[in-house]
Amino acid sequence: MNQPSIGFYVHYHGMGHKHRAECILQHLTLPATVVTSNLDRLSWNGPTLKEVVAIACDNDDLNEVGLDRAGDSPGLHFAPLWSTNITERVAQYTAWLNTAQPDLVMIDVSAEIAMLTRLASIPSVVMRQHGDRNDDAHQIAYHAAHSLLAPFPERMEDDITPDWVRDKTVYLDGFCRHSEPTCETSMSFESPTIAVMFGRGGTDLTVEQLCEAARSIPDHQWIVIGKDAPAAHPLPTNLQFVGWIQDPVAYLTAADLVVTAAGHNSVMEVGHSGCRFIAVAQDRPFEEQTRKARILDREGLAVGVESWPSAEQWPTLVARAKHLDPTQWQSVFQNDGAVQAANHLAKVALWSRDQRVSGERISL
């Protein structure tokens, strides 16, 4: 009999979900398929990855009138009416389930896809994220899942998480694109430097806010990664924009301090690099980054703030961050969480295959 197979549903917002899936795929020994929207146009890596299946994006070509009804069903997060694009998306996904018959789907993330998978009689493992997920849709998706994966160790759990969710969660050690120990870098800066890193998930931070921050700490050079220099905007002499950099580790490790959004992958990459950093929460659904910033601050892993600081706040925050102990992150990365995730998925897929072939076919 063929090996069990695993599907990965990977959400399309930003690059974090893709990076997370690829980390796990690197250690997976079972055949895998990625199902996604928009990200199918990119290259994907994974030794057992067989194909990347594209389905319509639920955020495109929406019916304007129906969009007003997108959130009027408490058990669903996003369900606009009268949008044929979403009808097509559901049909494409369930058609793939019917054709491929995966033994397991790992979902990162979508409550609607989680429910569709369970309704199609396929077990799922749902990736958790920080934030207040005690709404009906998340709770239903969590109940329907075989198990939950937390891409963080239990010390980074939120106080508001219900006990039953904790009991169903497999906590993972940290993992990120840079799974190998951080190497020494030849990059260095002539003066004390603060690196500000942006991801591709979007930010509402303005150039003027960066200028004010740089002026408030004039004895430090500020290097902005992931954002291009603005045209025709006067900048302080200690503020520099270096644009998008595929691998920013050299900048991060050479800097005295890092300022980054409190998104999961950014936090894990900076923490893995052994940096002292300030995590600034950006506006995301379910207070995802706000809750994470509080946890990081609580655990002494970073200085967490819930919004971009004012100019008056920066000196105190920088002083606090410079007293952080970055060796705290060694316990987060004690083992490779991507290996742990791959092992759990393989175990559940093998269980699912065994149950499928051993169960009798009956009609009720």
C-alpha positions as CSV (number, residue, x, y, z in Angstrom):
1,M,0.0,0.0,0.0
2,N,1.2,3.5,-0.8
3,Q,2.5,5.7,2.0
4,P,0.1,8.0,3.8
5,S,-0.1,11.5,2.3
6,I,-0.4,14.9,3.9
7,G,-1.9,18.1,2.6
8,F,-0.9,21.6,3.7
9,Y,-3.4,24.4,3.4
10,V,-1.2,27.6,3.5
11,H,-2.8,31.0,3.9
12,Y,-1.8,33.7,1.5
13,H,-1.4,36.8,3.7
14,G,2.2,37.8,3.9
15,M,5.0,35.2,3.7
16,G,5.0,33.8,7.2
17,H,2.6,30.9,6.6
18,K,4.7,29.9,3.6
19,H,8.0,30.0,5.5
20,R,6.5,28.0,8.4
21,A,5.1,25.3,6.1
22,E,8.5,25.0,4.2
23,C,10.3,24.6,7.5
24,I,8.1,21.6,8.4
25,L,8.2,20.2,4.8
26,Q,12.0,20.0,5.0
27,H,11.7,17.3,7.7
28,L,8.7,15.5,6.4
29,T,9.2,11.9,5.1
30,L,5.7,11.4,3.8
31,P,4.4,12.6,0.4
32,A,2.9,16.1,0.7
33,T,0.8,18.6,-1.3
34,V,0.4,22.3,-0.7
35,V,-2.9,23.9,-1.4
36,T,-2.9,27.7,-1.4
37,S,-4.0,30.9,-3.2
38,N,-1.6,33.3,-4.9
39,L,1.4,31.7,-3.3
40,D,1.3,28.9,-5.9
41,R,3.1,31.3,-8.2
42,L,6.2,31.2,-6.0
43,S,8.8,28.4,-5.8
44,W,8.4,25.9,-3.0
45,N,10.9,23.7,-1.3
46,G,10.4,20.3,0.3
47,P,12.0,16.9,-0.4
48,T,8.7,15.0,-0.4
49,L,6.5,17.9,-1.8
50,K,4.7,16.5,-4.9
51,E,2.7,19.5,-6.1
52,V,1.3,22.9,-5.2
53,V,-2.4,23.2,-6.0
54,A,-3.9,26.6,-6.6
55,I,-7.4,27.4,-5.5
56,A,-9.3,30.7,-6.0
57,C,-8.6,33.4,-3.4
58,D,-11.5,34.3,-1.1
59,N,-10.4,37.9,-1.2
60,D,-10.8,38.5,-4.9
61,D,-13.8,39.5,-7.1
62,L,-16.2,39.8,-4.3
63,N,-19.8,40.8,-4.6
64,E,-20.0,44.3,-3.0
65,V,-23.4,43.8,-1.6
66,G,-22.6,40.3,-0.3
67,L,-19.4,41.6,1.3
68,D,-21.5,43.4,3.8
69,R,-22.7,40.0,5.0
70,A,-19.2,38.6,5.4
71,G,-19.2,38.5,9.1
72,D,-22.8,38.0,10.1
73,S,-22.5,34.3,10.9
74,P,-20.8,33.9,14.3
75,G,-19.4,30.4,13.3
76,L,-17.5,31.8,10.3
77,H,-14.8,34.4,10.0
78,F,-15.3,35.5,6.4
79,A,-18.2,34.3,4.4
80,P,-19.5,36.9,1.9
81,L,-22.7,36.1,0.0
82,W,-23.1,35.9,-3.8
83,S,-19.4,35.7,-4.7
84,T,-18.9,33.1,-7.3
85,N,-15.1,33.2,-6.6
86,I,-15.7,31.8,-3.2
87,T,-18.1,29.2,-4.6
88,E,-15.3,28.2,-7.0
89,R,-12.8,28.1,-4.2
90,V,-14.9,25.7,-2.1
91,A,-15.5,23.5,-5.1
92,Q,-11.8,23.4,-6.0
93,Y,-10.7,22.5,-2.5
94,T,-13.3,19.8,-1.9
95,A,-12.6,18.4,-5.4
96,W,-8.9,18.1,-4.5
97,L,-9.9,16.4,-1.2
98,N,-12.0,13.9,-3.2
99,T,-9.4,13.2,-5.8
100,A,-6.3,13.1,-3.5
101,Q,-7.9,11.6,-0.5
102,P,-5.1,12.8,1.9
103,D,-4.8,11.1,5.2
104,L,-4.4,14.4,7.0
105,V,-4.5,18.1,6.2
106,M,-2.4,20.6,8.2
107,I,-4.2,23.9,8.1
108,D,-2.3,27.2,8.6
109,V,-4.7,28.9,8.8
110,S,-8.4,29.2,8.0
111,A,-11.4,28.3,10.2
112,E,-13.5,27.8,7.0
113,I,-11.0,25.4,5.4
114,A,-10.7,23.6,8.7
115,M,-14.5,23.1,8.8
116,L,-14.6,22.1,5.1
117,T,-11.9,19.5,5.7
118,R,-13.7,17.9,8.6
119,L,-17.1,18.0,6.7
120,A,-15.3,16.2,3.9
121,S,-14.4,13.4,6.4
122,I,-10.6,14.1,6.4
123,P,-8.8,14.6,9.8
124,S,-7.0,17.9,10.3
125,V,-4.3,19.4,12.5
126,V,-4.7,23.1,12.9
127,M,-1.9,25.5,13.5
128,R,-2.5,27.9,16.3
129,Q,-1.6,31.6,16.4
130,H,-1.4,34.0,19.3
131,G,-4.3,36.4,19.9
132,D,-7.7,36.2,21.4
133,R,-9.1,33.1,19.6
134,N,-12.0,32.5,21.9
135,D,-14.5,33.4,19.2
136,D,-17.0,30.8,17.9
137,A,-15.2,30.2,14.6
138,H,-11.8,29.4,16.1
139,Q,-13.4,27.3,18.8
140,I,-15.4,25.2,16.4
141,A,-12.3,24.7,14.2
142,Y,-10.2,23.7,17.2
143,H,-12.9,21.3,18.4
144,A,-13.1,19.7,14.9
145,A,-9.3,19.2,14.6
146,H,-7.6,16.0,15.6
147,S,-5.0,18.2,17.4
148,L,-3.5,21.6,17.5
149,L,0.1,22.7,16.8
150,A,1.5,25.7,18.7
151,P,4.6,27.0,16.9
152,F,6.0,28.1,20.2
153,P,6.9,26.4,23.6
154,E,4.4,26.3,26.4
155,R,6.2,29.2,28.3
156,M,4.8,31.5,25.5
157,E,1.2,30.4,26.0
158,D,-1.3,33.2,26.6
159,D,-3.1,33.5,30.0
160,I,-6.5,33.7,28.2
161,T,-6.2,30.3,26.5
162,P,-8.8,27.8,27.7
163,D,-7.6,24.7,29.4
164,W,-9.2,22.4,26.8
165,V,-7.3,24.2,24.1
166,R,-4.0,23.8,26.0
167,D,-4.8,20.1,26.5
168,K,-5.3,19.6,22.8
169,T,-2.2,21.5,21.8
170,V,1.2,20.0,20.9
171,Y,3.7,22.7,21.9
172,L,6.7,23.0,19.7
173,D,10.1,24.5,20.3
174,G,11.0,27.5,18.1
175,F,11.8,27.3,14.4
176,C,12.3,29.6,11.6
177,R,14.0,29.8,8.1
178,H,17.4,29.9,9.8
179,S,17.4,26.6,11.6
180,E,21.1,26.3,11.8
181,P,23.0,28.1,14.6
182,T,23.6,31.7,13.9
183,C,27.0,32.2,12.2
184,E,29.4,35.0,13.0
185,T,29.0,37.8,10.6
186,S,31.7,40.0,9.1
187,M,29.3,43.0,8.9
188,S,29.8,45.7,11.5
189,F,28.7,49.3,12.0
190,E,30.9,52.2,13.0
191,S,28.4,53.5,15.6
192,P,25.8,52.0,17.9
193,T,23.0,50.8,15.5
194,I,19.3,50.0,15.7
195,A,18.0,47.8,12.9
196,V,14.3,48.2,12.1
197,M,12.9,45.2,10.3
198,F,9.6,45.0,8.3
199,G,8.0,41.9,6.9
200,R,5.7,41.6,3.9
201,G,2.5,41.4,6.0
202,G,1.9,45.1,5.7
203,T,2.5,48.0,8.1
204,D,0.9,51.4,8.7
205,L,4.1,52.9,10.0
206,T,5.0,56.3,8.4
207,V,8.3,57.7,7.4
208,E,7.8,60.6,9.7
209,Q,7.4,58.2,12.7
210,L,10.8,56.6,11.8
211,C,12.3,60.1,11.5
212,E,11.0,61.0,14.9
213,A,12.4,57.8,16.4
214,A,15.8,58.4,14.9
215,R,15.9,62.0,16.1
216,S,15.1,60.8,19.6
217,I,18.2,58.6,19.8
218,P,20.7,60.7,17.8
219,D,23.8,58.8,19.0
220,H,22.6,55.7,17.2
221,Q,22.4,54.9,13.5
222,W,19.0,53.6,12.5
223,I,18.9,51.1,9.6
224,V,15.5,50.3,8.1
225,I,15.2,46.8,6.5
226,G,12.3,45.9,4.2
227,K,11.2,49.4,3.3
228,D,12.6,51.6,0.4
229,A,13.8,55.1,1.0
230,P,11.0,57.7,0.5
231,A,11.3,60.0,-2.5
232,A,11.7,63.7,-1.7
233,H,11.5,63.3,2.1
234,P,14.3,64.8,4.2
235,L,15.8,62.3,6.5
236,P,17.9,62.6,9.7
237,T,21.5,61.9,9.0
238,N,21.3,58.9,11.3
239,L,18.5,57.2,9.4
240,Q,19.1,54.9,6.4
241,F,16.8,52.7,4.3
242,V,18.2,49.5,2.8
243,G,15.1,48.1,1.2
244,W,14.0,44.5,1.0
245,I,16.7,42.0,1.9
246,Q,16.1,38.3,1.4
247,D,18.2,37.2,4.4
248,P,18.6,40.0,6.9
249,V,20.4,38.0,9.6
250,A,23.7,39.8,9.0
251,Y,22.1,43.1,9.7
252,L,20.3,41.9,12.7
253,T,23.3,40.3,14.4
254,A,25.6,43.3,13.7
255,A,23.1,45.7,15.2
256,D,23.1,46.6,18.9
257,L,19.3,46.4,19.0
258,V,16.5,45.4,16.7
259,V,13.0,46.9,16.4
260,T,10.5,44.6,14.6
261,A,6.8,43.9,14.4
262,A,5.4,41.4,16.8
263,G,4.5,39.0,14.0
264,H,5.4,35.3,14.7
265,N,8.1,34.7,12.0
266,S,9.8,38.1,12.6
267,V,9.9,37.4,16.3
268,M,11.3,33.9,15.8
269,E,13.9,35.0,13.3
270,V,15.2,37.8,15.6
271,G,15.1,35.6,18.7
272,H,17.0,32.8,16.9
273,S,19.6,35.3,15.9
274,G,20.2,36.1,19.6
275,C,19.3,39.7,19.3
276,R,18.0,42.1,21.9
277,F,14.9,43.6,20.5
278,I,11.7,45.6,20.8
279,A,8.6,44.0,19.5
280,V,6.0,46.5,18.3
281,A,2.5,45.2,17.8
282,Q,0.8,46.1,14.6
283,D,-3.0,46.1,14.1
284,R,-4.0,42.5,13.2
285,P,-7.2,40.6,13.6
286,F,-7.9,39.0,17.0
287,E,-5.2,41.2,18.7
288,E,-2.6,38.7,17.5
289,Q,0.4,40.9,17.7
290,T,-0.8,42.8,20.8
291,R,-1.2,39.6,22.8
292,K,2.2,38.3,21.5
293,A,3.9,41.6,22.5
294,R,2.6,41.2,26.0
295,I,3.8,37.6,26.2
296,L,7.3,38.5,25.0
297,D,7.5,41.3,27.6
298,R,6.1,39.0,30.3
299,E,8.7,36.4,29.6
300,G,11.6,38.8,29.3
301,L,12.2,37.7,25.7
302,A,11.8,41.2,24.3
303,V,10.5,44.6,25.2
304,G,6.9,44.4,23.9
305,V,4.9,47.5,23.2
306,E,1.3,47.7,21.8
307,S,1.8,50.5,19.4
308,W,4.6,52.5,17.8
309,P,6.2,54.5,20.6
310,S,6.3,58.3,20.7
311,A,9.6,60.1,20.5
312,E,9.6,60.6,24.2
313,Q,9.3,56.9,24.9
314,W,12.2,55.7,22.8
315,P,15.1,56.4,25.2
316,T,13.5,54.5,28.0
317,L,12.5,51.5,25.7
318,V,16.0,51.3,24.2
319,A,17.6,51.4,27.6
320,R,15.3,48.6,28.8
321,A,16.0,46.5,25.7
322,K,19.7,46.8,26.1
323,H,19.4,45.1,29.5
324,L,17.6,42.0,28.1
325,D,19.3,38.6,28.3
326,P,19.2,37.1,24.8
327,T,20.3,33.7,26.1
328,Q,16.6,33.4,27.3
329,W,15.9,32.4,23.7
330,Q,18.1,29.3,24.0
331,S,15.2,27.6,25.9
332,V,12.8,28.5,23.1
333,F,15.1,26.9,20.5
334,Q,16.2,24.0,22.7
335,N,15.1,21.6,19.9
336,D,14.0,22.1,16.4
337,G,10.2,22.7,16.4
338,A,9.9,22.0,12.7
339,V,11.2,18.5,13.3
340,Q,8.8,18.1,16.1
341,A,5.9,19.3,13.9
342,A,6.9,17.0,11.0
343,N,7.0,14.0,13.4
344,H,3.6,14.8,14.9
345,L,2.0,15.1,11.4
346,A,3.6,11.9,10.3
347,K,2.3,10.1,13.4
348,V,-1.3,11.4,12.9
349,A,-1.2,10.6,9.2
350,L,-0.2,7.0,9.9
351,W,-2.9,6.8,12.5
352,S,-5.4,8.1,10.0
353,R,-4.4,5.6,7.3
354,D,-4.6,2.7,9.8
355,Q,-8.1,3.7,10.9
356,R,-9.2,4.2,7.3
357,V,-8.2,0.8,6.1
358,S,-9.3,-1.1,9.2
359,G,-12.8,0.4,9.5
360,E,-15.7,-1.6,8.1
361,R,-17.9,0.1,5.5
362,I,-21.5,0.4,6.9
363,S,-24.7,2.2,6.1
364,L,-26.7,3.7,8.9
